[in-house]
Amino acid sequence: MRSGGGGRFVPGMNDVVRSVVLFCIAGVCEIGGGWLVWKWLRDGKPSWWGLLGGLVLILYGVIPTFQTSNFGRVYAVYGGFFIVL
């Protein structure tokens, strides 16, 4: 993470790669956690499926805190990643 002219944040390649990886992990957690809960409720899977799904969804909520950029911008971009996933 560096500052460009005028104190602006200029992301380095490591920051970009880290953000993309975190977006992908968050997307998998959101979709996977929801799917596990769905299977538990709709298909009568064992209770641990629902518990695991809930834990994965909690992890999905924690992952964005590892982003180094402004949360509002990060969350808006994540919405685009979710659509692609």
SVG drawing of the C-alpha trace seen along z (x, -y; Angstrom):
<svg xmlns="http://www.w3.org/2000/svg" viewBox="-37 -17 41 53">
<polyline fill="none" stroke="black" stroke-width="0.4" points="0.0,0.0 1.5,-3.3 0.5,-6.9 0.6,-8.6 0.7,-12.3 -1.6,-14.3 -1.9,-11.6 -4.0,-9.4 -4.0,-5.6 -2.3,-3.8 -2.7,0.0 0.3,2.1 0.0,5.4 0.0,7.3 -2.9,5.3 -4.9,6.0 -4.1,9.7 -5.0,9.9 -8.3,8.1 -9.3,10.4 -8.4,13.5 -10.5,12.2 -13.4,11.4 -13.3,15.0 -13.1,16.5 -16.0,14.3 -18.1,15.4 -17.5,19.0 -18.3,18.7 -21.6,16.8 -22.7,19.3 -21.4,22.4 -22.8,21.4 -26.2,20.6 -26.2,23.9 -25.3,25.9 -28.2,24.3 -30.5,24.9 -29.6,28.6 -30.1,28.9 -33.6,27.3 -34.9,28.5 -33.4,32.0 -33.3,33.0 -29.5,33.2 -28.0,33.7 -28.0,30.8 -24.2,30.3 -24.8,29.2 -26.9,26.3 -24.3,25.5 -21.4,25.7 -23.4,23.5 -24.0,20.9 -20.3,20.9 -19.3,20.4 -21.8,17.5 -20.2,15.9 -16.8,16.3 -18.2,14.6 -19.1,11.6 -15.6,11.5 -13.6,11.7 -14.3,8.2 -12.5,6.8 -9.2,8.1 -9.5,5.7 -7.1,2.7 -9.3,0.3 -12.5,-1.8 -15.2,0.7 -18.0,-1.0 -16.0,-0.8 -14.8,2.7 -18.4,3.9 -19.7,2.3 -17.0,4.1 -17.7,7.4 -21.3,7.1 -19.9,7.3 -17.8,10.3 -20.8,12.1 -22.8,11.6 -19.9,13.2 -19.7,16.1"/>
</svg>
